[in-house]
Amino acid sequence: MKILPDYEHMEYRDVYTCLLHRYRHILGLWQPDIGPYGGLLNVVVDGLFIIGWMYLPPHDPHVDDPMRFKPLFRIHLMERKSATVECMYGHKGPHHGHIQIVKKDEFSTKCNQTDHHRMSGGRQEEFRTWLREEWGRTLEDIFHEHMQELILMKFIYTSQYDNCLTYRRIYLPPSHPDDLIKPGLFKGTYGSHGLEIVMLSFHGRRARGTKITGDPNIPAGQQTVEVDLRHRIQLPEAENLHNFNELSRVVLEVREQVRQEQQRQQEGAQEDSQDPAPPAGEPPAKEAAAGPAEGPAEGHQEPEGGSGAAAQQPTESGQPFVLPVGVSSRNEDYPRACRMCFYGTGLIAGHGFTSPERTPGVFILFDDDRFGFIWLELKSFSLYSRVKATFQNADAPSPQAFDEMLKNIQSLTS
C-alpha cells in the first residue's frame, strides 16, 4: 500500500497541471454551510499539498488566546497526472474523499469513508472527544443547564454532516487609512454560546461586525453589531462608571437624537420629492446646511471636523473604564481603560432567529486589537480580540466585491 507520493519521479509540470492549476479556484477563505454555526476555512498550498484548514476560536472565555486549527482535507498527487483527495476528519488518519468545484466561488467536499469518523465507544465517546476539543472541558465541568443544552444541540447538528459540506468564498475587509482601526477578523464572547468569529469592516460613517461563526439565536452571516461613528459617547465620570442607570441614560439620549435626525432626513427627502423642478437654466436653491437643529445630548460628543472614522482619532492616553454593576461578562479580564466610545446597535433574536431586532448599545475601543460592546437591553458585555493568524489568498478584488460577499452570506440565513 502506497502511503506517500512518489515525488522523486514526478515532474513539476504534472504537479502544476494536475494539482495547482486544477484546484486553483478553491484557494482562499471560505465559510461552510453548517446551518446557523458557519465556520472559517483557509485553503492553502503547503509544499506539494493543498490543505484545507478549519480555524476555531480558542476555548471560552480566553478571547486573547490564539486561534486553533485542524485539517479537514488535503489534495496531492499519488500517481502522475492523478490528484488524490483525502478526508482528514476523525481520528483514524487520512481516507478517501472527493471535492467538486461547483463554480468559482463555491465548492463542496464529500467523505467516501465516513466509518473512519466513528469511534469504538459509540456516540458517547465521540461527544466527549468533541467536547474536549471544542470547549476544552467535560460536560460535568459545565454547570449551566442552558449551556449544556446548547452544546449538545451543536454537537448533534454539526456531526451529522460528516465533513460533507458546501463552502462559499469570503474575503477579508478592505482597509483605508481613515479607518478607526485596521479591519479584520476578531474573536468575541457571546455568553452561553461561547466564543465566535466576527468580521469588523468599515463603511464610511459606520462600522459593522458580521458573524463568520454563529449560533441558533444569531446565525453566521448576520450583522451582529453596527457602530455609528458620527455619534461619539462620553462615558460618565469615574465615580459614576459603576452606575448602569447613568450609562443607560446617556445611551438612550443619543438614541433619541439619532431617531430625530433620521426623521428629519426622511421628511427632507419627502419635501425634495414634492418640490417642482426649477425652470430650465435656473440653478436650484442652495440646500440647507446638514446637521441637527438641536444641540448634542448630554454625554454625547460631536466629531470635530470631517466626517466618519476619519474625524475620530483615537487618544492613546485613554480614559478609565469599568463595567457597570449588573452587566454580565464571560471574561472579567477586560481592559480597564479605553480610547473612545460610540453609539451602536446590536442584533438580538429568539431561538431560531425569531423576532430579530436591533437594540441600543455602546461600542468601546480599547486599543488597536481589542474592542467591546455593551448590550444595553441584555445587560451583557462582549469582548473582542483580533485574530492574528495570516490568511493567504483572502483579499477582496475590490470594495464592491466585498460588499456583495457580505450581502450573499447574510441572505443565506435571513
C-alpha positions as CSV (number, residue, x, y, z in Angstrom):
1,M,0.0,0.0,0.0
2,K,1.5,3.4,-1.0
3,I,1.3,5.9,1.8
4,L,3.3,8.8,0.3
5,P,3.5,10.2,-3.2
6,D,6.5,9.2,-5.4
7,Y,7.9,12.7,-5.6
8,E,11.3,11.7,-6.9
9,H,9.8,10.5,-10.2
10,M,7.2,13.3,-10.5
11,E,7.6,16.2,-12.9
12,Y,6.8,19.8,-11.8
13,R,4.7,20.1,-14.9
14,D,2.4,17.4,-13.6
15,V,2.2,19.0,-10.2
16,Y,1.2,22.3,-11.7
17,T,-1.2,20.9,-14.3
18,C,-3.0,18.3,-12.2
19,L,-2.8,19.8,-8.8
20,L,-2.1,23.6,-8.6
21,H,-3.9,24.7,-11.8
22,R,-6.8,22.3,-11.4
23,Y,-7.7,23.3,-7.8
24,R,-6.6,26.9,-8.0
25,H,-10.2,28.1,-7.6
26,I,-10.5,26.7,-4.1
27,L,-7.5,28.6,-2.6
28,G,-8.5,31.3,-0.1
29,L,-11.0,31.9,2.7
30,W,-14.3,30.0,2.9
31,Q,-17.4,29.7,5.1
32,P,-19.0,26.3,5.3
33,D,-22.8,25.9,5.2
34,I,-23.4,24.4,8.6
35,G,-26.8,25.9,9.4
36,P,-26.5,28.8,11.9
37,Y,-23.0,27.8,13.0
38,G,-20.9,28.6,9.9
39,G,-17.1,28.4,10.2
40,L,-13.8,29.6,8.8
41,L,-11.8,27.5,6.3
42,N,-8.5,28.6,4.7
43,V,-7.3,26.5,1.7
44,V,-3.6,26.9,1.1
45,V,-0.7,25.4,-0.9
46,D,1.7,23.7,1.6
47,G,4.6,22.2,-0.3
48,L,3.2,19.7,-2.7
49,F,-0.1,19.5,-0.9
50,I,-3.2,21.6,-1.0
51,I,-4.7,21.6,2.5
52,G,-8.0,22.9,3.9
53,W,-7.5,24.2,7.5
54,M,-10.6,24.8,9.6
55,Y,-9.9,27.7,12.1
56,L,-11.6,27.5,15.5
57,P,-11.8,30.1,18.3
58,P,-9.8,29.5,21.5
59,H,-11.6,27.9,24.4
60,D,-14.2,30.0,26.1
61,P,-13.7,32.6,27.6
62,H,-10.0,33.0,26.7
63,V,-10.5,35.5,23.9
64,D,-6.9,36.7,23.8
65,D,-5.6,33.2,23.1
66,P,-4.5,32.3,19.6
67,M,-6.9,30.5,17.1
68,R,-6.9,26.7,17.0
69,F,-6.9,24.9,13.6
70,K,-7.2,21.4,12.2
71,P,-7.0,19.9,8.7
72,L,-10.3,18.9,7.1
73,F,-8.9,17.7,3.7
74,R,-5.8,17.5,1.6
75,I,-5.1,17.1,-2.1
76,H,-1.8,15.7,-3.6
77,L,-0.5,13.5,-6.4
78,M,-0.2,9.9,-5.6
79,E,0.4,8.9,-9.2
80,R,1.5,11.0,-12.1
81,K,-1.4,13.1,-13.6
82,S,-3.8,11.9,-10.9
83,A,-4.7,14.0,-7.9
84,T,-5.9,12.3,-4.8
85,V,-8.4,13.9,-2.4
86,E,-8.2,12.7,1.2
87,C,-10.6,13.5,4.1
88,M,-8.8,14.3,7.3
89,Y,-11.8,14.3,9.6
90,G,-11.9,12.0,12.6
91,H,-9.1,10.3,14.5
92,K,-8.1,7.4,12.1
93,G,-5.9,9.3,9.7
94,P,-6.5,10.3,6.1
95,H,-9.0,8.4,4.0
96,H,-10.8,8.7,0.6
97,G,-12.6,11.9,-0.1
98,H,-14.0,13.9,-3.0
99,I,-14.1,17.6,-4.0
100,Q,-16.5,19.1,-6.5
101,I,-15.9,22.7,-7.7
102,V,-19.5,23.9,-8.2
103,K,-18.4,27.3,-9.5
104,K,-15.6,29.8,-9.0
105,D,-16.8,30.9,-5.5
106,E,-18.3,27.7,-4.3
107,F,-17.2,24.1,-3.8
108,S,-18.2,21.0,-1.9
109,T,-16.4,18.2,-0.1
110,K,-17.6,14.6,0.5
111,C,-16.1,11.8,2.6
112,N,-16.2,8.4,0.9
113,Q,-15.4,6.5,4.1
114,T,-17.4,8.0,6.9
115,D,-16.8,4.9,9.0
116,H,-13.4,6.4,9.7
117,H,-15.2,9.1,11.7
118,R,-16.7,6.6,14.1
119,M,-15.2,5.7,17.5
120,S,-15.3,2.4,19.2
121,G,-17.1,3.8,22.2
122,G,-20.0,5.0,20.0
123,R,-21.7,8.4,20.1
124,Q,-21.0,8.9,23.8
125,E,-17.2,8.7,23.2
126,E,-17.5,10.9,20.1
127,F,-19.4,13.5,22.0
128,R,-16.9,13.6,24.9
129,T,-14.0,13.8,22.5
130,W,-15.7,16.6,20.5
131,L,-16.4,18.4,23.8
132,R,-12.8,18.3,24.9
133,E,-11.7,19.7,21.5
134,E,-14.4,22.3,21.2
135,W,-14.7,23.5,24.7
136,G,-11.6,22.2,26.5
137,R,-13.7,20.6,29.3
138,T,-16.1,17.8,30.1
139,L,-19.9,18.1,30.4
140,E,-19.5,17.7,34.2
141,D,-17.5,20.9,34.3
142,I,-20.4,22.9,32.8
143,F,-22.9,23.6,35.5
144,H,-25.2,25.9,33.5
145,E,-28.1,23.7,32.2
146,H,-28.9,26.0,29.3
147,M,-25.3,26.0,28.2
148,Q,-25.3,22.2,28.3
149,E,-28.4,22.1,26.1
150,L,-26.7,24.5,23.6
151,I,-23.5,22.4,23.5
152,L,-25.4,19.1,22.9
153,M,-27.5,20.7,20.2
154,K,-24.4,21.9,18.4
155,F,-22.8,18.5,18.5
156,I,-25.9,16.8,17.2
157,Y,-26.3,19.3,14.4
158,T,-22.7,19.6,13.2
159,S,-21.8,15.9,13.4
160,Q,-24.5,14.9,11.0
161,Y,-22.6,16.4,8.1
162,D,-19.6,14.0,8.4
163,N,-17.4,16.5,6.6
164,C,-19.7,16.6,3.6
165,L,-20.0,20.3,3.3
166,T,-20.6,23.2,0.8
167,Y,-18.2,26.1,1.1
168,R,-18.8,29.7,-0.1
169,R,-15.9,32.2,-0.6
170,I,-15.5,35.1,1.8
171,Y,-13.0,37.9,1.7
172,L,-11.1,39.9,4.3
173,P,-12.4,43.5,4.5
174,P,-10.5,46.2,2.6
175,S,-8.7,48.8,4.7
176,H,-8.5,52.5,4.3
177,P,-6.1,55.0,6.0
178,D,-9.0,56.8,7.7
179,D,-10.4,53.6,9.4
180,L,-10.7,53.8,13.1
181,I,-8.5,50.7,13.5
182,K,-7.4,48.1,11.0
183,P,-10.5,46.0,9.9
184,G,-10.3,42.2,10.0
185,L,-11.4,39.1,12.0
186,F,-12.0,39.1,15.7
187,K,-12.8,36.6,18.4
188,G,-15.8,37.6,20.6
189,T,-17.6,36.4,23.7
190,Y,-21.3,35.5,23.3
191,G,-22.5,34.3,26.6
192,S,-23.5,30.7,26.8
193,H,-22.8,30.3,23.1
194,G,-19.0,30.6,23.8
195,L,-16.5,32.4,21.5
196,E,-17.5,33.3,17.9
197,I,-15.6,34.8,15.0
198,V,-16.7,38.3,13.8
199,M,-15.5,40.3,10.8
200,L,-15.1,44.0,11.5
201,S,-15.4,46.3,8.4
202,F,-15.8,50.0,7.8
203,H,-18.4,51.6,5.5
204,G,-18.0,55.4,5.5
205,R,-19.5,56.7,8.7
206,R,-20.4,53.2,10.0
207,A,-18.6,50.1,11.2
208,R,-20.2,46.7,11.0
209,G,-19.5,43.4,12.8
210,T,-20.6,40.4,10.7
211,K,-20.7,36.9,12.2
212,I,-18.5,34.3,10.4
213,T,-19.4,31.7,13.0
214,G,-22.8,31.9,14.7
215,D,-25.4,30.3,16.9
216,P,-29.1,29.4,16.9
217,N,-30.1,32.9,18.0
218,I,-28.0,35.0,15.6
219,P,-26.7,32.8,12.8
220,A,-23.4,33.1,10.9
221,G,-23.6,35.8,8.2
222,Q,-25.8,38.2,10.2
223,Q,-24.7,41.6,11.2
224,T,-24.2,41.3,15.0
225,V,-23.2,44.9,15.7
226,E,-23.4,48.3,13.9
227,V,-21.5,51.3,15.1
228,D,-22.4,54.9,14.2
229,L,-19.1,56.7,14.0
230,R,-20.9,60.1,13.8
231,H,-22.1,59.8,17.4
232,R,-19.4,59.5,20.0
233,I,-20.3,58.8,23.6
234,Q,-18.7,60.3,26.6
235,L,-18.7,57.8,29.5
236,P,-19.9,59.0,32.9
237,E,-17.4,60.4,35.3
238,A,-15.2,57.9,37.2
239,E,-17.4,57.9,40.3
240,N,-20.5,57.1,38.2
241,L,-18.9,54.4,36.0
242,H,-20.5,51.6,38.1
243,N,-24.0,53.1,37.7
244,F,-25.8,51.2,35.0
245,N,-28.7,53.7,35.0
246,E,-26.4,56.6,34.3
247,L,-24.9,54.8,31.3
248,S,-28.3,53.8,30.1
249,R,-29.5,57.4,30.3
250,V,-26.6,58.7,28.2
251,V,-27.1,56.0,25.5
252,L,-30.8,56.4,25.3
253,E,-30.4,60.2,24.9
254,V,-28.1,59.6,21.9
255,R,-30.5,57.0,20.5
256,E,-33.3,59.6,20.6
257,Q,-31.1,62.1,18.9
258,V,-30.3,59.6,16.2
259,R,-34.0,58.9,15.7
260,Q,-34.8,62.6,15.4
261,E,-32.0,63.0,12.8
262,Q,-33.3,60.1,10.8
263,Q,-36.9,61.5,10.9
264,R,-35.7,64.9,9.7
265,Q,-33.8,63.3,6.8
266,Q,-36.9,61.4,5.8
267,E,-39.0,64.5,5.9
268,G,-36.4,66.4,3.9
269,A,-36.3,63.7,1.3
270,Q,-40.2,63.8,1.0
271,E,-40.1,67.6,0.6
272,D,-37.5,67.4,-2.1
273,S,-39.5,64.8,-4.0
274,Q,-42.6,67.1,-3.9
275,D,-40.8,70.4,-4.9
276,P,-41.3,71.4,-8.5
277,A,-38.3,71.3,-10.7
278,P,-36.7,74.7,-11.3
279,P,-37.2,76.4,-14.7
280,A,-34.6,75.4,-17.4
281,G,-31.4,77.3,-17.0
282,E,-32.2,78.4,-13.4
283,P,-29.9,76.8,-10.7
284,P,-31.6,75.0,-7.8
285,A,-31.8,76.7,-4.4
286,K,-28.9,76.1,-2.1
287,E,-29.5,73.2,0.3
288,A,-29.6,74.0,4.0
289,A,-26.5,73.0,5.9
290,A,-26.8,69.5,7.2
291,G,-26.9,68.8,10.9
292,P,-29.3,68.5,13.8
293,A,-31.3,71.5,14.8
294,E,-30.8,70.8,18.5
295,G,-27.6,70.6,20.3
296,P,-25.9,67.3,21.2
297,A,-27.4,65.2,24.0
298,E,-25.6,65.3,27.4
299,G,-22.8,62.7,27.4
300,H,-22.7,62.9,23.6
301,Q,-19.7,64.3,21.7
302,E,-19.9,65.6,18.1
303,P,-17.0,64.9,15.8
304,E,-14.6,67.8,15.5
305,G,-14.4,68.5,11.7
306,G,-14.6,65.9,8.9
307,S,-16.9,63.0,8.9
308,G,-16.9,59.3,9.7
309,A,-13.9,57.5,11.1
310,A,-11.5,60.0,9.5
311,A,-12.6,62.5,12.1
312,Q,-12.2,60.1,15.0
313,Q,-8.5,59.9,16.0
314,P,-8.1,57.5,19.0
315,T,-6.4,59.0,22.0
316,E,-3.5,56.9,23.2
317,S,-3.9,58.0,26.8
318,G,-7.4,56.7,27.2
319,Q,-9.9,57.0,29.9
320,P,-10.9,54.8,32.9
321,F,-13.3,52.0,32.1
322,V,-15.2,49.6,34.2
323,L,-18.4,47.6,33.6
324,P,-21.5,48.9,35.4
325,V,-22.9,46.8,38.2
326,G,-25.3,44.3,36.9
327,V,-23.7,43.9,33.4
328,S,-22.5,40.3,32.9
329,S,-19.3,39.3,31.2
330,R,-17.9,35.9,30.3
331,N,-14.4,37.4,30.7
332,E,-13.6,39.5,33.7
333,D,-10.1,40.2,32.4
334,Y,-11.1,43.1,30.2
335,P,-9.1,46.3,29.8
336,R,-9.6,49.0,32.5
337,A,-9.0,51.9,30.1
338,C,-10.5,52.7,26.7
339,R,-9.7,55.2,23.9
340,M,-13.2,56.2,22.9
341,C,-16.8,55.0,22.7
342,F,-19.5,55.3,20.1
343,Y,-23.2,54.7,19.9
344,G,-24.2,51.4,18.3
345,T,-26.9,48.8,17.9
346,G,-26.7,45.1,18.5
347,L,-28.8,42.4,16.9
348,I,-30.7,40.1,19.3
349,A,-33.3,37.4,18.5
350,G,-35.0,34.4,19.9
351,H,-34.0,30.8,19.3
352,G,-34.2,30.0,15.6
353,F,-33.5,33.7,14.7
354,T,-37.1,34.6,15.6
355,S,-38.2,38.2,16.1
356,P,-34.8,39.8,15.4
357,E,-34.4,43.4,16.4
358,R,-31.6,45.9,16.7
359,T,-31.2,47.3,20.3
360,P,-29.0,50.2,21.6
361,G,-25.6,49.7,22.9
362,V,-22.1,51.1,23.4
363,F,-19.0,50.3,21.2
364,I,-15.9,50.6,23.3
365,L,-12.5,50.9,21.5
366,F,-9.8,49.6,23.9
367,D,-6.7,49.6,21.6
368,D,-5.7,48.6,18.0
369,D,-6.6,44.9,18.7
370,R,-9.5,44.9,21.1
371,F,-12.9,46.4,21.4
372,G,-16.1,45.7,23.4
373,F,-19.8,46.1,23.1
374,I,-22.3,46.6,25.9
375,W,-25.8,45.2,25.1
376,L,-28.0,47.6,27.0
377,E,-31.2,45.5,26.9
378,L,-29.4,42.3,27.7
379,K,-27.2,43.9,30.4
380,S,-24.4,41.9,28.8
381,F,-20.8,42.7,27.6
382,S,-18.9,41.2,24.7
383,L,-15.1,41.4,24.5
384,Y,-13.5,41.1,21.0
385,S,-9.8,40.4,20.3
386,R,-8.1,40.4,16.9
387,V,-7.4,37.2,15.1
388,K,-3.7,37.5,14.3
389,A,-3.3,34.5,12.0
390,T,-2.2,35.2,8.5
391,F,-4.6,34.0,5.7
392,Q,-3.5,33.5,2.1
393,N,-5.5,34.4,-1.0
394,A,-8.1,36.2,1.1
395,D,-8.1,39.8,-0.1
396,A,-11.2,41.1,-1.9
397,P,-10.5,42.1,-5.5
398,S,-12.5,45.3,-5.0
399,P,-14.6,47.0,-2.3
400,Q,-17.7,46.2,-4.4
401,A,-16.8,42.5,-4.4
402,F,-16.5,42.6,-0.6
403,D,-19.9,44.4,-0.2
404,E,-21.5,41.8,-2.5
405,M,-20.0,39.0,-0.4
406,L,-21.5,40.4,2.8
407,K,-24.9,40.6,1.2
408,N,-24.6,37.0,-0.1
409,I,-23.7,35.4,3.3
410,Q,-26.4,37.4,5.1
411,S,-29.1,36.4,2.6
412,L,-28.4,32.7,3.3
413,T,-29.6,32.9,6.9
414,S,-32.2,35.7,6.6
